[in-house]
């Protein structure tokens, strides 16, 4: 990713820029930027702001089980982010 594109992403992220790391079977590690958001609506706004600057991205949802509540019902956390396309 070129530095000008990364600067635009940092500006739009406003302090919410994070990096995910992935290793292949040979141990080669690559890092990919994403922006932490707190709702689907916020994610769509960020995607539109990035799109206006020519950067492809998409809203991503990760759900995980955070145990059970006091009544035995599962607590499912929804973790929203905006992933930057690898184009």
Residue, then its C-alpha position, 0 to 999 in steps of 0.5 A: x500500500x502506498x503512503x499517500x493512500x495510507x495517509x488518507x485512511x489514517x485521516x478518515x479513521x480518526x484514531x481508530x486505525x488498527x492492523x491485523x496480521x496474517x501468517x502463511x504456511x511459510x511463516x511470511x507475515x502480512x499486515x492489513x489495515x482496518x478501521x474499528x467502528x461501533x455500528x453498521x451505520x458508522x461503518x457505512x459512513x466510513x466506507x462512503x468517505x473512503x470511496x469518495x477518496x478512491x479507496x475500496x473498502x467494506x463493512x465487516x461483522x465478527x460475532x463471538x460468544x461471550x458466555x451466558x447471561x444470568x438466565x442461561x442465554x448466550x451473549x453474542x458480541x458484534x464487532x464491527x469494522x471497515x476492511x480495506x480492499x486489497x486492490 
